[in-house]
Amino acid sequence: MASKGISFLNGKVKNGIVYLSWYKTTPLFECNEQDEFSEFSVYRKCADDFAFGSDYEEFFCGMLPESSDLIYCGPVECSNKRKYLFHDKQVEIGKVYAYFVKSRTMPAVGPVPLKIRDPEVWWSYETLKSRLLQLQQDYPAIVNLQTCGRTVEGREIFSLKVGAGATVLGLAGAMHPGEAGPELIISALEQVLHESPATLKNSAIAVIPSINLDIRERLAQGNPWYLRKNSAGVDLNRNFPVNWEDIGQGYGLSTDDPDSATYRGAFPASEPEVKAVMKFFADSKPAVIFSFHALAGICDIPAIGAGNVDQSDSEFYERSKRFVKAYGTGLHPELKPDDSWLAFAGSGGSLLCWAWHELRIPAFDLELSMSIAPEALQKCRIDHTDCDLLKEYSIRHSRAIINILNLYNGKR
Ligand SMILES: [Zn+2]
C-alpha cells in the first residue's frame, strides 16, 4: 500500500492565477482506488518572511501544512482517471505562498512554493513573443525579428535588428534570468521608435532581449528565489570561449565547481544560448554591446567592462570611456559624468572578454550602484520592481540608446 495518495504535485502561475496539478500515486491508480480521491483538501501558507536574493529553495524544505489556511475541501475533477487540476485566483501580486494538497485520509503532500509576480514586470515567453511580433507589425520597415538559436529546452531565442542603417549598438538581456532584460529593453526600444524614429534612419541596433529564456520562464511562472544559471546548470556569462580556462573565485564561488552558481560548463561555448549570442553579434558587428544585469528588473550605471584587457591598450580604455559617458548621461542627464560610472571586472568566459578579444568591441554589464539609484536599488534587489519603476527606467534607457546612436551620427 502506498504511504501517500498523491504524487508529482506541481504549481505554476499564469497571469496572476495559480494552477496546481497532481496525480494519483502509481499503486493507488493501479488498484483503481476511488474513495481516497473523492475529495481533496488544498492548504496555502503565506511566506511573508521569504527574502528574494537571500532565501533559496531550502527556505521551504521541511515546511509543514500546520498553521496554513485550508482554502478548499471537496471534489476535484479528474482527467485520464489519474490527473487532477486545481486553480486559485484569490492570490495577491507580490506575495509568496506555499501550497499543500491532501487526499481524504492520507498525509498532505507539499510544499509547492510560488511567487505571484506582476505579469507586466516579469514577462512570460508568450508575452515576449507577442510584444516582439507587435513591434515588427508596428514598424515593418525598420524592425526585423528573427530567431538566432534555441535554448537547451528548445525555445526560440529571438533577435531583432532595429533601424535602417549600419549597426551601432548591441543590447543583450537576461543573460542571468533573475536579472534585467526583455521588459526594460523592449519598452525602451518602443520609446525610441515612437519618439526618435529619425535616429534609426542611418543606424541600427542589434538586440537579443532575453537570452536565458528557459529559466526566465520558470521565474515568470512563480519560482520564488533568484536564479542565475541555464537549465543545464551553467552560468552563461562564464561559458564564452575566451579566458574560459581561468578559474574565477568571485562571490566565493568557483567557476569549475558544477554546484556553484557561477559554473562555467563542461567546455567553452558548450551552451546553445552562448553559441546563439556569439553568432548573432559576430554577424551584426555592433560598435559596442551593453548587457543588462542587476537583481530583478532594472539596471543602471556602473557599466562593468572586461578587466583582463592588456593595461597598455589605451584604445580600449578611451573607447570604453566614451561609450559609458554617452550611455550614462542618457540614463542620468541630471548628474555630472563621473569616473565611477565605469569599472572593470575580469571574469573569464564572460561576454565582455569575448567581445573584445574576438570582435574588438567593448562590451559592458550594466549593474546598479547604491550611489546612483538608492531607492530603485532597494526595490529591485528584493524583487519589488513595479510598473512605475520599469517605466521610469525604460525612459532612462531610451535616452541612453539615442545618445549612443548619436555618437556615430549615421557614420559607421
Ligand atoms: Zn548578472
Residues whose N, C-alpha, C, O or C-beta is under 5 A from the ligand:
A	BS01	ZN	H176 E179 H293 A294
